[in-house]
Amino acid sequence: MSLILPSLQLVFIWMITMNGSPSASAVEMGNLSFSIRNMSWLFYNENHMTCTWDVVGTAPPETQYCLSYGLGNQVHFAPCHKIELGKVACHVHSFKEYPFDSISFCAIGSSQQSNATHCRDIVPVLYYKVSRPVNVTVNGSEVVWEPPIGKHPSGRFNYQIQVKDLRSKGTKVEDLHLAKWAIKDLTRNYAVQVRARIEHFLEQEAKDFVWSDWTDSVTTGEEQAISTTLKSFIVTIVIIFLLVVLLMFIYIRCKTLRCLGQQIPEPKQKFHGLFENYNGDFQKWINASHPETMDPKECDIAIVED
């Protein structure tokens, strides 16, 4: 902090010098005093950060806000902007500090009439929010899921499952260390949702944990079985329908081809011996087929008398 405060003072002096000397009266300056309160942080997507705070009092319209953060001599600054009346936010998309270190964060507001600063030391991993667990399914007597996707400061996660009894409408939340939950009563129907948080192995009260968003609800029990049976029935009907359409298409296509392309009769079936004995020579086959006749010159002459 001793190294950061002189840097902040230099920032204030530079901003006041660039904006000119104050022109408001003492009364006006008294009416334009403000302070910064309620700083909050959210770290996500490995190296993204959002920091917000409240502006209490009346800040001059030209007040400029920024966020400083760092460890030791390495101090970074990020510009900030108003998101609503009395609320300021900063977004950092390349937070490079080690998330398990205690890092000093300072919210700064500066104008010609008045300035405000509020600093706190935090450990970023305590404010890290992971994405939701994925692929939540009912597997026999268990509800199982997969860890949050993406790259995070730690690959270990803790889970909470919210179980709603669809008959009694009662709801309970259980803490889990494994990515599964045993269904104790298979005769009852439950609607379950799961969320996760990073395992940082640091001493921290449970109320300060930052959890992911809840997953979509998954139903167990008879409703799940009915839903699965209905889906299987629909898939079967669709497959049968597609097979019938395919067979009809094949039948119509084959029938059309037969009509368009009548086959030419094969001579082999009509003229026996033409191809077997004469290699398709029709003239030879014809001559061979004539009955043998006697030469007229060789015929005997017969005289018939009356």
Disulfide bonds with the S-S distance in Angstrom:
Cys80-Cys90 1.58
Cys106-Cys119 1.94
